[in-house]
Amino acid sequence: MDGHAQQVPTVFNVLSTIPGWVEDEVLQRVLQALADDLVERGKLDLTETFIDGTHAGAKRGAVVGKTRRGAATKLMAIADRSGLPVSATIASGERHKVRLVQQPLDARFTDEAPGRLIGDRAYDSAALEEELADQGIEVFCPVRRGGSARRPDGRVLRRYKRRWKVERLFAWLLRNRRLTERYERKAANYLGFVLLGCLKILLKTIYEMRSRVEFRFVDSKQPRLLQSAEP
């Protein structure tokens, strides 16, 4: 056994390791590397992104607030045109989505900011539009009753129809039992599992991109690479 293999722990305590990864931004750096690679390959498109939030039931711990369905933690996410995760954060459950837009934007996995951000009527806010316009981000959302005086044009409604892609991202994430219901007392533990769920999606995307590689066996033990069509 070589020196590197000897350093691998035989017992791996997830709940004691993940908070350290979150605090040291290990998961964030890995996600940023994967996301930037997908952007370079043209597989992650930031020209049109979608934002939304959902709740995970929680009974105790930090970053937990009261909602109509009981105590919960809010999971905010941004998805690209294909539904891939661009950002994911958590917040107290009672906070309104329009006040949480900047948080996932600051925690995005890419250096490049989204060009357009599309959401539902909850994001119809003149103050939000002005704030994001200063960052070069254009907001598209339907007008809510009593909201801004502007009238949505055809572009808004056409793009709004594709908002289901962020809902699909939530469906992918909530397949993981650890995210459907928050069992962790520490918020860093739950956020770590959220980031692991995003990491799983990006890794699966990269894996599916891999082309078949042909090998020629020079002998029974040493295969030689003939051709790789990987971009």
N, C-alpha and C positions, 0 to 999 in steps of 0.2 A: 504494500500500500504506500503510495507516495505521500509527500508532506501535506499537499492540499487536501487529499482525502481524509487524512488523519484529523484535520481541523474541523470537519463536519460533525456537528453534535449528533449523538445517537438518540437523544430525546429532544423533540422540538415542541416547545410550549407556544402555541399560537397566540394566546391572549396576552402573553408577556412580551412577545416579539413585535406584533403589529403596531402597538402604540409607539415603539421606538422607530419603526419604519416611517410612521406618519410624522412624528416629531422631527426626525432627521431628513424628511422629504425624500426618502428612498423610493417609495412607490411613485411619488410625483415625478421624479427624474426619469424613472423607467417609462412611465406613461408618456412623458414629453418626448423621449427618444423614439418611441414607437410611433407616436402621432406625427412627429416631424418627418419620419421616414415615409409614412403613408402619404403625407402631403407632397413630398418630392416625387413619389410614384404616381401621383394623381388619383389616389384611391380615397383620399379624405378631402372633401370639397368644402371650403369655408366661405364660398361666395354666397351661400344660402344656408342658414342654420336655424334651428328651431329650439325654443326654450319652453320649459314647463316644470311643474313641481307635483309631487305626490306625497302621501303620508305613510309612515310606518308606525304602527302602534308601539307604544313604549310605556312602561309602568313607573320607571324611576330613572334617576341619573341626570346628568347635565344635558343641556340642549333638548329639553322636553317641554312642550307647552300644551295647553288645553285646547281642544278642538271640539267640533260637534260630535265627533265619534269617540271622544275621550282623549286621554293624554297621548301625544304622538310627537315624532320628529319629522320635520319636512325634508324631503330629498329633492334638491334642485338639480336639473341636468340640462345640458345643451347638446343637441345632436346635429350632425352635418346632413347633407342632402341624401346620404345613404342610410341614415339612422345610426351611424357610428358615434361613440361618445367623444365629445370635444371637451366637456367639463362635467364635474359632478361634485356637489358640496352638500352639506347638511346644515339645518338651522332649526330653531325652535318652532314647534308645530303651529303656534298661533300667529306667526308673522305672515303678513300679506306678501304674495308673490312679487308684486311690483316693487317692493322695497328690498327684494333679494336678488335683483338682476345683476347688480355690480359684483356680487360675491362670486358667482360661477364664472363671470367674465375674467375676474382677476385670477381665478384658480384654473384657468383653461390649460389644456395640455400642449398647446401650440404657441409658438412665439408670435405668429401672425394672428391678428384679431379677425373675427368674423366680419364679412362685408354687410350682410343683412341678417337681422334677428327677427324671427317671426314667432308670434305668440297669440294667445287667445285674447278675449276682451279685457281680461284682468290687467293686461299690460298697456291699455289705452290711457296714456298719461302724457300730457304736454311737457311736463318737467322731465320725465324719463327720456322722451324723444330729444329734447335739447341737450341733456347730459350725454347721451350716447352719440349724438351728432358731433359733439366736440371731440369724440374719440374716433370719428370716421365710421361709425356703425349706423346703419339705417334701420329703423324699426318699422315693421309691418304688422298690423293687428286690426281686427274689426273695431268699429266704434261702439262703445257701450252707452246705454241710456244715461243721460246726464254727464257724459264724459266730454271729450274734446269736441270742438265745433266743426272740425274737419269732416269731410265726407270721404269714405274709402272709394278708391277707383278700382278698375278691373284688375290691376296688378295685385292689389292687396288680397282680393277675394281669390284669385287664382293661386297665389302662393299659400294662402291660408288653408286651402284644401289639401296641401301636402304636409300639414302639421301632424298628421297621424304618424309620421316617422319618429318623432320624439316619443309618442305613446308606445311605439314598437320597442324603442330603446328601454323604456320602463318595463315592458313585458319581458325583454331579455334579462334585465337586471333582477327582476322580482322572481325569476325562476329559482334564484338562490334563496334558500329558506332563511338564511341569516339576514337577508335584506327585507323580506316580507314583513317580519316582525322584529323589532329591536329587542334583543335579549341582553345586550351589553349595558352595564352600568356606566362605563366610561364612553364619552362621545368619540374619543380617538379610536377605540376599538371598532365602533360601528362605521366610522368614516373609513377606516382601513379596509373593512370588508366591502364597502362601496367601491373603493378604488381597485380592489382585487377583482371585483365584478367587471369593471371597465377594462382592466388589464386582460382579463379572460377573453373579452369580445375582440379587442385589438389583436391579440395573439392568434385567435382563430381566423381573423381576416387575413393576417400575414401568412398563416399556414395554408389557407385555401388558395393564396396567390402563387404558391410554389409550383413550378412546372416539374414535370416528370424528368428525372435524370437517368440517363442510360449508362450502364456500367458494362465493361467487358472484363471478365475474370481471366487475368493472366495466369493465375494458379488458383487453388482452392481457398487461399487465405488473403490474397491481395487484389481487390477489385480496382480497376483503373477507370477513371472518369472519361467517358467518350464525349458526351455533349450535355450541355445544360442550357435550357431555354429561359432560365430565370432572368428577368429584366434587371 
